[in-house]
Amino acid sequence: MQRVGEEGLTPHAAAVEAADALLVLYDGACPLCAREIAHYRGLSPVAPVRFADVSAAPEGDLGCGIHRRAALARMHVVEPDGTVVSGARAFIALWKRMPGWRWLARLASVPPAPWLLEMAYQGFLRVRPALQARALRQAGGPR
């Protein structure tokens, strides 16, 4: 798993950071996902965040109770207490830690916003393969 901000930390500081870090699992082979995660990585989170590209992980359980296939199918985060959250609620959990996005997390947390966002996310997931193919064609990648 890849760590964010690990460079320059003492072993103790890195261990403390890992204990309260939000772990974001994402599909690095998806050009849309990779672009979005690159944006988040460019920010300075208000609380520790680690990002893990699961696209090259071996098939099976990723060690946090999530199967690789499920992690590739939709956004998942693992809270510091081990709770797994997916879909729109995973985005809300990430936004809570990102400067410039915290206002959206607060707004998105008020019912019925999480449900509405989940419905929108499920709609996005249905068209995601076509959007990925288009992004790859525009980037000159494989079809």
C-alpha positions in Angstrom: 0.0 0.0 0.0 1.3 3.4 -0.8 1.7 6.1 1.9 1.1 9.8 1.5 3.5 12.1 3.2 5.8 9.4 4.5 9.0 11.0 3.2 10.9 12.6 6.0 8.9 11.2 8.8 10.6 9.4 11.7 9.5 5.7 12.0 7.5 6.8 15.1 5.8 9.7 13.3 5.0 7.4 10.3 3.4 4.8 12.7 1.3 7.5 14.4 0.2 8.9 11.1 -0.8 5.4 9.9 -2.9 4.8 13.0 -5.3 7.7 12.3 -5.0 7.7 8.5 -8.0 7.3 6.2 -7.0 4.6 3.6 -8.4 5.3 0.1 -8.6 2.4 -2.3 -8.7 3.3 -5.9 -8.4 1.9 -9.4 -5.1 3.5 -10.8 -5.8 1.9 -14.2 -8.9 4.0 -14.6 -7.9 7.3 -16.1 -10.9 9.1 -14.5 -10.0 7.7 -11.0 -6.3 8.3 -11.4 -7.0 12.0 -12.4 -9.3 12.5 -9.4 -6.8 10.9 -6.9 -4.0 13.0 -8.4 -6.1 16.1 -7.5 -6.6 14.9 -3.9 -2.9 14.1 -3.6 -2.0 17.6 -4.6 -3.9 18.9 -1.5 -2.6 19.1 2.1 -5.2 17.1 4.0 -6.3 18.3 7.4 -6.0 14.7 8.7 -3.8 11.9 7.4 -4.8 10.2 4.2 -3.1 7.2 2.5 -3.9 6.2 -1.1 -3.6 2.6 -2.4 -3.8 1.8 -6.1 -5.5 -1.6 -6.1 -5.3 -2.1 -9.9 -2.1 -4.1 -9.7 -2.9 -5.9 -6.5 -3.3 -9.7 -6.7 -6.8 -11.1 -6.9 -8.5 -11.8 -3.6 -8.9 -10.1 -0.3 -6.8 -6.9 0.1 -6.3 -7.5 3.8 -8.9 -5.1 5.0 -12.0 -7.2 4.3 -12.4 -5.9 0.8 -12.0 -8.1 -2.3 -9.9 -6.6 -5.1 -12.8 -6.9 -7.6 -15.1 -4.9 -5.2 -12.4 -2.2 -4.7 -12.1 -1.8 -8.5 -15.8 -1.6 -9.0 -16.5 1.4 -6.7 -14.7 3.8 -4.4 -13.9 2.4 -0.9 -12.1 3.9 2.1 -11.1 2.3 5.3 -11.6 4.5 8.4 -8.8 4.6 11.0 -11.0 2.3 13.2 -11.2 -0.3 10.4 -14.7 0.6 9.3 -15.1 0.1 5.5 -17.2 2.7 3.7 -18.0 2.7 0.0 -19.7 4.7 -2.7 -20.8 8.3 -2.0 -20.1 7.9 1.8 -16.5 7.1 0.9 -16.2 10.4 -1.0 -17.8 12.2 1.9 -15.2 10.6 4.3 -12.4 11.7 2.0 -13.8 15.3 1.5 -13.9 15.7 5.3 -10.1 15.6 5.3 -9.4 17.7 2.2 -9.1 21.5 2.3 -11.5 23.2 -0.1 -13.8 20.1 0.1 -14.8 20.1 3.7 -17.8 22.4 3.1 -19.1 19.9 0.6 -18.6 17.0 3.1 -20.7 18.9 5.6 -23.4 19.6 3.1 -23.3 16.1 1.7 -23.7 14.6 5.2 -27.1 16.1 5.7 -29.9 13.7 4.9 -31.1 13.0 2.3 -27.9 14.1 0.5 -25.9 10.9 1.1 -28.7 8.9 -0.4 -29.0 11.3 -3.4 -25.3 11.3 -3.9 -25.3 7.5 -3.8 -28.0 7.3 -6.5 -25.9 9.7 -8.6 -22.8 7.7 -8.0 -24.5 4.5 -9.1 -25.6 6.2 -12.3 -22.0 7.3 -12.9 -20.8 3.7 -12.4 -23.2 2.5 -15.2 -21.6 5.0 -17.7 -18.0 4.7 -16.2 -16.8 2.1 -18.7 -17.8 4.3 -21.7 -16.2 7.3 -20.1 -13.0 5.3 -19.4 -12.8 4.2 -23.0 -13.3 7.7 -24.2 -10.6 9.1 -21.8 -8.2 6.4 -23.0 -8.8 7.2 -26.7 -8.2 10.9 -26.0 -5.0 10.1 -24.3 -3.9 7.8 -27.1 -4.0 4.7 -25.0 -5.3 1.2 -25.8 -8.9 0.9 -27.0 
